[in-house]
Amino acid sequence: MKSFQEIFLAIKYFWLPIILTSATALTLTACNPANFKSTATQVPQLVESILSDPKTFNYPLSQESPNIFGLTYEGLTNQNPITGKIEPGLAESWEISDDKLKIVFTLRDNLKWSDGQPLTVDDVLFSYNDIYLNEAIPTDVRDTLKIGEKRKFPTVRKVDNRRVEFIVPEPFAPFLSSATANAILPAHALEKSVKTKDNEGKPQFLTKWGVDTPPDQLIVNGPYKLERYDTSQRIIFRRNPYYWRKDAQGNPQPYIERIVWQIVESTDTSLLQFRSGGLDNVGVSPEYFSLLKTQEKQGNFKIYNGGPNSSLTFLFFNLNQGNREGKPLVEPVKSRWFNNLEFRQAVAYAIDRQTMINNTFRGLGILQNSPLAVQSPYYLSPKEGLKVYDYNLEKAKQLLKKAGFKYNEQGQLIDAQGNRVRFTLLTNAGNKIREAMGSQIKQDLSKIGMQVDFTPLAWNTYTDKISNTLDFDTGLIGFGAGLEPNDSANLWSPQGGSHLFNQKPQAGQKPIQGWEVAPWERQIGELYIKGARELDEAKRKEIYAQTQQLCQEYLPFVHLVNVYSLSAVRNRFEGIRFSALGGAFWNIYEIKVID
């Protein structure tokens, strides 16, 4: 939704570039990954960086980026991030019935897990029936499987030893791109933990495969398996010898033997390590594009530009009016502000996004006005009538006055009850671009009398606040948007696990009393259901145009800037097909090291 591809959709496209923002000419010592490379066995490898430790090695329980699953698991199908076409994954083919209600997948022959055990139709049944459709297991994957107004699930049954049938309650347009791309999990390794209950009556699966699990106990089916994890230092992956892909000559893929993810404290460190030769790939921030561009030949790398990034960055409000155990999730005074439409629209008008592009992004970006990626065939542009909020301080002030706000002698904004407008804006620390955006928002909103306390937090602390405790006012985050709008259904469904601006309590969380859903909020959710049901592409586009208009009219999110997808990659790699949706190494299985 990770960039929350960053949080929620990062699992599908895991090579999206890390954005960098500042660097100084420092000399790296023992922390330099180049030192690690020199002491390791010399095998073809790729060294990259991530900004924080993973939270789990359990795919269904993961909501965050970074995660390991793009390397370690595959589903029945894949979506090509360049062509947008659905391609075979673990399934070599499929057939769709004339009434569009049945899809039969045929698995590839002789599939195996990373421990050499056979991967069969029974694993597909286990993954869906025992994991994803199991109400005792809280997973966002289940949101992608809910179909129609009644949110019914597909029926999954075995046809024979290689064929599995999915039966849907009604036509479901995104079924191939969403529902069948989910990871297939190993029944022989996990079934016992699903069926066995702990002292609280919950499946032991909920504590299975945490980050403290020995790597050799993690059974996977993707191109790589986890070899080693050193907390706050690095994650090492080794080629899975049982991976199914082979090239045209019958040689096993992937070709790269090892992948190393260095865990760094900030994007500054990533840039320093890349310039010193310690990293093979790094996202290029606009601030340092010119610097790195002049060093391409000397540093033996190339900067790829994929156009506007598919990861959308936005400011969001906590519109939840509920309470836990009698304590409001949001202070009532602030809740009244955030749930006032004119207040939210005033915030949108007061943020100078073009200056944000010119300064923070050095002109290497575009204004983002839609919750859909510009690459999506369902994207509605401003030229096609999408409502936009161009910078206009006077308009912002007029809206606030209309809503009953006023200014004191010091120019501070106060509400009708005399409360000064002051609230907190959270984001994740270490991402310098996002920190710069937050700082500008703080400054911009001060011009209409609002005091914003901008507070970057450690990633895990931040995500806990916005998805668990719900203890926040506003947030600044990114969401990975793919080609298919339904991939973001759990963001827009009021019941969805990623419904950031008005989160319903999820399984295992304390209940919320007084949780309310606004009419427009419900309407967006219903339109996503309607859009998934519609098979006519022109009508689907009309439906998703309505969702974009409603989002821009009622502004649970203030969309900001869409930076260009820029990444610097060493020239030692052959087979790079860069994509804003997939990054530099989405096709890792066919990339070779040529030096």
Buried (B, 14 or more C-beta within 10 A) or exposed (E): BBBBBBBBBBBBBBBBBBBBBBBEEEEBEEBBBBEBBEEBEEEBBBBBBBBBBBBBBBBBBBBBBBBBBBBBBBBBBBBBBBEBEBEBBBBBEBEEEEEBBBBBBBBBEEBBBBBEBEBBBBBBBBBBBBBBBBEBBBBBBBBBBBBBEEBEBBBBBBEEEBBBBBEBBBBBBBBBBBBBBBBBBBBBBBBEBBEEEEEEEBBBBBBBBEBEBEBEEBBBBBBBBBBBBEEEBBBBBBBBEBBBBEEEEEEBBBBBBBBBBBBBEBBBBBBBBBBBBBBBBBBBBBBBBEEBEEBEEEBEBBBBEBBBBBBBBBBBBBBBBBBBEEEBBBEEBBBBBBBBBBBBBBBBBBBBBEEBBEBBBBEBBBBBBBBBBBBBEBBBEEEEEBBEBEBBBEBBBBBBBEBEBEBEEEEBBBBEEEBBBBBBBBBBBBBBBBBBBBBBBBBBBBEBBBBBEBBBBEBBEBBBBBBBEBBBBBBBBBBBBBBBBBBBBBBBBBEBBBBBBBBBBBEEBEEBEEBEBBEBBEBBBBBBBBBBBBEEEEEBBBBBBBBBBBBBEBBBBBBBBBBBBBBBBBBBBEBBBBBBBBBBBBBBBBBEBEE
